[in-house]
Amino acid sequence: MRVAFQMDPITAVNIDADSTFRLAEEAQARGHTLFYYSPDQLAYADRRMQVTGQAFTVQRVHGDHVTLQAPETVDLDSFDVVWLRQDPPFDMGYITNTHLLDRAGPRTLVVNDPFWVRNYPEKLLVLNFPDLIPPTTISRDLAALRRFKDTHGDIIVKPLYGNGGAGVFRLGPDDRNLNSLFETFASINREPLIAQKYLPDVTKGDKRIILVNGEPVGAINRVPASGETRSNMHVGGRAEKVGLTARDLEICAAIGPTLRDRGQIFVGIDVIGDYLTEINVTSPTGLQELERFDGTNVTAGIWKVIEDKHAALAI
C-alpha cells in the first residue's frame, strides 16, 4: 500500500520512543511505501485534496534514521492509508485538519478516523463513561471550579485541550491558588478548564493501556519522578512493565465497542487506580515501551487491522 504520515517533523523524532517511527518502520517491513508531509502542507486545491511532502525510508540508526526524497505535490486520494499523527494541542488548526482529511476519497483509509478524532477529544470522550471516571468538572466558571474544590479538597486542574502534562496543577486542601491559576489560564485562551479529584494511586503510576480496534493489547505503567505529580514521560515519568487487572479489562470492555465502531484503531487510555482519566485518540504513544516490556510486535497487529480494513474498501 501507499502510506502517508501527517506528522510533526520526522527528522526530529526519538527513534527509541516515538510511536509514529515504529509504525513507519513496521509498514516498511511489510512492503508498504512511505510518504511524509507536515500538517501545514495539507490543502484543498483544484477541487481536490492535495499534499506536498516527500517519499521516505527509515532505518533504526541514531542520527541517520530517515532518508527523504525530493518534495512533490500529490493528490491525497493517491494514498491507500493516511495516518493522522501530529501531536496536539487540539486547537483550531488541528480541528481544521480533521475537516480537510474528511474529504479523502472513499478508497483512502484515514487512521484514526478524523471525524471521530474531532468529536472525541481525549478529556471529553471520558464523559461518555461516567461510572468509570473520578469526580470531574469542566467549566470556565470560577464559581463552579471553587465549588468542586470545596467538595473534593485535593484536586488536579489542567487545560482541556493540553497534552504531555503541560499546565497540570495539583491544588491540595490548603492551597489558595485556584483564583490566580484561573486568571492565568483565562488570559491565555477562552477554553474551559478540567478539574478532577486527586487520586493518591497516581504515586504508584499512571497506566497507559494500548487498545487496537477496541481490544486491549497491553499496558505500561508510568511512574512520576520524585516530587512530581505528573507521570508523563515528557516530564520525567519512568516507564515500567505492568499487567492488566480485572478492573482494567472491565474499563476496556466498556469503551472498546465505541472505539471500534468509530474507526479509532490505535488508542491509548490512561488509568489511575480504578479510574479512567483520558482516552487518547489524537496521537497516542507507548508502542515502543510496550513492545520492549512484553516482547510482542503490537505494531504488526495494528497494521493487520489496517490492511484488512483497506481491503474491505475495495469490495
C-alpha positions as CSV (number, residue, x, y, z in Angstrom):
1,M,0.0,0.0,0.0
2,R,1.0,3.7,-0.4
3,V,1.0,5.1,3.2
4,A,1.2,8.8,4.1
5,F,2.0,10.2,7.5
6,Q,0.7,13.6,8.5
7,M,3.0,14.4,11.4
8,D,5.4,16.8,13.1
9,P,9.0,16.9,11.7
10,I,10.1,13.3,11.1
11,T,13.7,14.3,11.3
12,A,13.3,15.2,14.9
13,V,11.8,12.1,16.3
14,N,13.3,9.9,19.1
15,I,13.7,6.6,17.3
16,D,13.8,4.7,20.7
17,A,10.4,6.0,21.8
18,D,8.4,7.6,19.0
19,S,5.3,5.5,18.1
20,T,5.0,7.1,14.6
21,F,8.5,6.0,13.8
22,R,7.7,2.5,14.9
23,L,4.5,2.5,12.7
24,A,6.6,3.6,9.7
25,E,9.3,1.0,10.4
26,E,6.7,-1.8,10.5
27,A,4.9,-0.6,7.4
28,Q,8.2,-0.6,5.5
29,A,9.0,-4.1,6.7
30,R,5.6,-5.2,5.4
31,G,6.4,-3.8,1.9
32,H,4.4,-0.6,2.0
33,T,5.8,2.6,0.6
34,L,6.0,5.7,2.8
35,F,5.3,9.4,2.3
36,Y,5.7,12.2,4.8
37,Y,4.1,15.6,5.0
38,S,3.6,18.2,7.7
39,P,0.1,19.4,8.7
40,D,0.5,22.7,7.1
41,Q,1.1,21.0,3.7
42,L,-2.4,19.7,3.5
43,A,-4.5,21.7,1.1
44,Y,-7.8,21.8,-0.8
45,A,-6.9,23.0,-4.3
46,D,-8.3,22.5,-7.8
47,R,-11.4,20.7,-6.4
48,R,-9.4,18.0,-4.7
49,M,-7.3,17.4,-1.6
50,Q,-3.5,17.7,-2.1
51,V,-0.4,17.3,0.0
52,T,3.2,18.5,-0.5
53,G,5.7,16.2,1.0
54,Q,8.4,13.6,0.5
55,A,8.7,9.9,0.0
56,F,10.9,8.4,2.6
57,T,12.5,5.3,4.1
58,V,13.5,4.6,7.7
59,Q,16.3,2.7,9.5
60,R,17.0,2.3,13.2
61,V,20.2,4.3,13.2
62,H,20.7,7.2,15.5
63,G,21.4,10.4,13.6
64,D,20.6,8.7,10.2
65,H,17.1,7.3,10.8
66,V,15.3,8.8,7.8
67,T,16.1,9.3,4.1
68,L,13.8,11.8,2.4
69,Q,13.3,12.1,-1.4
70,A,12.7,15.3,-3.3
71,P,9.4,17.2,-2.4
72,E,6.4,16.7,-4.6
73,T,2.7,17.6,-4.6
74,V,0.3,14.7,-5.0
75,D,-3.4,14.0,-4.5
76,L,-4.4,12.7,-1.1
77,D,-6.6,10.1,-2.8
78,S,-3.4,8.6,-4.3
79,F,-2.7,7.0,-0.9
80,D,-4.2,3.8,0.4
81,V,-3.7,4.9,4.0
82,V,-3.2,8.3,5.7
83,W,-2.0,8.4,9.3
84,L,-3.2,11.4,11.4
85,R,-0.2,11.6,13.7
86,Q,0.7,15.2,14.5
87,D,0.8,16.0,18.2
88,P,-1.8,18.1,20.0
89,P,-2.6,20.8,21.2
90,F,-6.1,20.2,19.9
91,D,-6.6,23.7,18.6
92,M,-8.5,25.2,15.6
93,G,-5.6,24.2,13.4
94,Y,-5.9,20.6,14.4
95,I,-9.7,20.7,14.1
96,T,-9.4,22.3,10.6
97,N,-7.1,19.5,9.5
98,T,-9.6,16.9,10.6
99,H,-12.2,18.6,8.4
100,L,-9.9,18.5,5.4
101,L,-9.0,14.9,6.0
102,D,-12.7,14.1,6.0
103,R,-12.6,14.9,2.3
104,A,-10.3,12.0,1.5
105,G,-11.7,9.7,-1.2
106,P,-13.7,6.5,-0.3
107,R,-10.7,4.2,-1.1
108,T,-8.3,6.1,1.3
109,L,-8.4,5.0,4.9
110,V,-7.5,7.7,7.4
111,V,-6.3,6.5,10.8
112,N,-7.7,7.3,13.2
113,D,-11.0,8.4,11.6
114,P,-10.7,12.2,11.6
115,F,-14.5,12.8,12.1
116,W,-14.4,11.0,15.4
117,V,-11.0,12.3,16.4
118,R,-12.5,15.8,16.1
119,N,-15.6,14.8,18.0
120,Y,-13.9,12.7,20.7
121,P,-11.2,14.9,22.3
122,E,-9.4,12.9,24.9
123,K,-10.6,14.7,28.0
124,L,-14.2,14.9,26.8
125,L,-14.8,11.4,25.5
126,V,-14.4,10.0,29.0
127,L,-17.6,11.8,29.9
128,N,-19.5,9.1,28.0
129,F,-18.5,6.7,30.7
130,P,-19.3,8.5,34.0
131,D,-19.2,5.3,36.0
132,L,-15.5,4.8,35.1
133,I,-14.0,8.2,35.8
134,P,-13.2,10.1,39.0
135,P,-15.3,13.1,40.1
136,T,-14.8,15.6,37.3
137,T,-15.9,19.1,36.3
138,I,-15.4,21.0,33.1
139,S,-16.1,24.7,33.3
140,R,-14.9,28.2,32.6
141,D,-16.9,29.5,35.5
142,L,-14.6,30.2,38.5
143,A,-17.5,29.7,40.9
144,A,-18.1,26.2,39.6
145,L,-14.5,25.3,40.0
146,R,-14.5,26.7,43.5
147,R,-17.5,24.5,44.4
148,F,-15.7,21.5,43.0
149,K,-12.6,22.2,45.1
150,D,-14.7,22.9,48.2
151,T,-16.3,19.5,47.7
152,H,-13.2,17.4,47.0
153,G,-10.4,19.4,48.6
154,D,-7.4,17.9,46.8
155,I,-7.8,18.3,43.0
156,I,-6.0,18.3,39.7
157,V,-6.6,21.2,37.3
158,K,-5.4,21.2,33.7
159,P,-6.2,22.7,30.3
160,L,-9.0,20.9,28.5
161,Y,-7.0,20.6,25.3
162,G,-3.4,20.4,26.6
163,N,-1.0,17.4,26.2
164,G,2.2,15.9,27.5
165,G,1.5,17.0,31.1
166,A,1.8,20.7,30.3
167,G,-0.2,23.0,32.5
168,V,-1.2,20.3,35.0
169,F,-1.5,21.6,38.6
170,R,-2.3,19.8,41.9
171,L,-4.2,22.0,44.4
172,G,-4.2,20.4,47.8
173,P,-6.8,21.1,50.5
174,D,-5.0,24.1,51.9
175,D,-3.9,25.5,48.5
176,R,-5.3,29.0,47.8
177,N,-4.1,29.4,44.2
178,L,-7.2,28.5,42.3
179,N,-8.2,32.1,41.6
180,S,-4.7,33.0,40.4
181,L,-4.4,29.9,38.3
182,F,-7.8,30.6,36.8
183,E,-6.8,34.2,35.9
184,T,-3.6,32.9,34.2
185,F,-5.4,30.4,32.1
186,A,-8.2,32.9,31.3
187,S,-5.7,35.4,30.0
188,I,-4.3,32.8,27.5
189,N,-7.4,31.4,25.9
190,R,-11.2,31.1,26.1
191,E,-11.3,27.4,26.8
192,P,-12.8,25.7,29.9
193,L,-10.6,24.0,32.4
194,I,-11.0,20.4,33.5
195,A,-10.7,19.5,37.2
196,Q,-10.6,16.1,38.7
197,K,-10.4,14.7,42.2
198,Y,-6.8,13.9,43.0
199,L,-6.2,10.2,43.0
200,P,-3.4,9.2,45.5
201,D,-2.9,6.0,43.5
202,V,-1.0,8.1,40.9
203,T,2.1,7.8,43.1
204,K,2.1,4.1,42.1
205,G,1.8,5.0,38.5
206,D,-0.5,6.2,35.7
207,K,-1.2,3.2,33.5
208,R,-1.2,3.6,29.7
209,I,-3.2,0.8,28.1
210,I,-3.0,0.4,24.4
211,L,-6.1,-0.7,22.5
212,V,-6.1,-1.9,18.9
213,N,-9.5,-1.8,17.2
214,G,-11.2,-1.6,20.6
215,E,-9.2,-4.6,22.1
216,P,-6.6,-4.2,24.9
217,V,-3.2,-5.5,23.8
218,G,-1.1,-4.5,26.8
219,A,0.0,-1.7,29.1
220,I,2.9,0.2,30.6
221,N,3.0,1.9,34.0
222,R,4.3,5.5,34.0
223,V,5.6,6.4,37.5
224,P,6.1,10.1,38.4
225,A,9.5,11.3,39.3
226,S,10.2,12.1,42.9
227,G,8.4,15.3,43.9
228,E,6.3,15.3,40.7
229,T,2.6,14.9,40.4
230,R,2.7,14.3,36.6
231,S,3.6,10.9,35.3
232,N,4.0,11.8,31.6
233,M,7.3,10.6,30.2
234,H,7.8,14.1,28.6
235,V,8.3,15.4,32.2
236,G,10.5,12.6,33.6
237,G,8.0,9.8,34.3
238,R,9.5,6.3,34.3
239,A,8.0,3.5,32.3
240,E,7.6,0.1,34.0
241,K,6.3,-3.3,32.9
242,V,2.7,-3.9,34.2
243,G,-0.1,-6.3,33.6
244,L,-3.8,-5.7,33.1
245,T,-6.1,-6.1,36.1
246,A,-9.7,-7.2,36.2
247,R,-10.7,-3.5,36.5
248,D,-8.6,-2.6,33.5
249,L,-10.3,-5.2,31.4
250,E,-13.7,-4.0,32.6
251,I,-12.9,-0.5,31.5
252,C,-11.6,-1.7,28.1
253,A,-14.7,-3.8,27.6
254,A,-16.9,-0.8,28.3
255,I,-15.2,1.6,25.9
256,G,-13.9,-0.8,23.3
257,P,-17.1,-1.1,21.1
258,T,-17.3,2.7,20.9
259,L,-13.7,3.0,19.7
260,R,-14.1,0.2,17.2
261,D,-17.3,1.5,15.8
262,R,-15.9,5.0,15.3
263,G,-12.7,3.9,13.5
264,Q,-10.3,4.6,16.4
265,I,-7.8,1.8,15.6
266,F,-4.8,2.9,17.7
267,V,-5.8,4.3,21.1
268,G,-4.1,4.8,24.4
269,I,-6.1,5.2,27.6
270,D,-4.9,6.4,30.9
271,V,-6.0,4.6,34.1
272,I,-5.1,5.6,37.7
273,G,-6.0,3.0,40.2
274,D,-9.6,2.0,39.4
275,Y,-10.4,5.1,37.3
276,L,-10.3,6.0,33.6
277,T,-8.9,9.6,33.2
278,E,-8.2,10.1,29.5
279,I,-8.9,8.3,26.2
280,N,-6.1,9.4,23.8
281,V,-7.1,9.2,20.1
282,T,-5.2,12.1,18.5
283,S,-1.6,10.8,18.6
284,P,-1.2,8.1,21.3
285,T,2.2,7.0,22.4
286,G,3.6,4.0,24.2
287,L,4.1,1.4,21.4
288,Q,7.8,1.0,21.7
289,E,7.9,0.8,25.5
290,L,5.1,-1.8,25.4
291,E,6.9,-3.9,22.8
292,R,10.1,-3.8,24.8
293,F,8.4,-4.9,28.0
294,D,6.1,-7.6,26.5
295,G,8.4,-8.8,23.7
296,T,5.5,-8.8,21.3
297,N,5.0,-7.0,18.0
298,V,2.0,-5.0,18.8
299,T,2.6,-2.7,15.8
300,A,2.1,-5.6,13.4
301,G,-1.3,-6.2,14.9
302,I,-2.2,-2.5,14.2
303,W,-1.1,-3.0,10.6
304,K,-3.0,-6.2,10.2
305,V,-6.2,-4.4,11.2
306,I,-5.5,-1.5,8.7
307,E,-4.7,-3.9,5.9
308,D,-7.9,-5.8,6.4
309,K,-9.9,-2.6,6.6
310,H,-8.4,-1.2,3.4
311,A,-9.0,-4.5,1.6
312,A,-12.7,-4.2,2.6
313,L,-12.9,-0.7,1.0
314,A,-12.2,-2.3,-2.4
315,I,-15.1,-4.7,-2.1
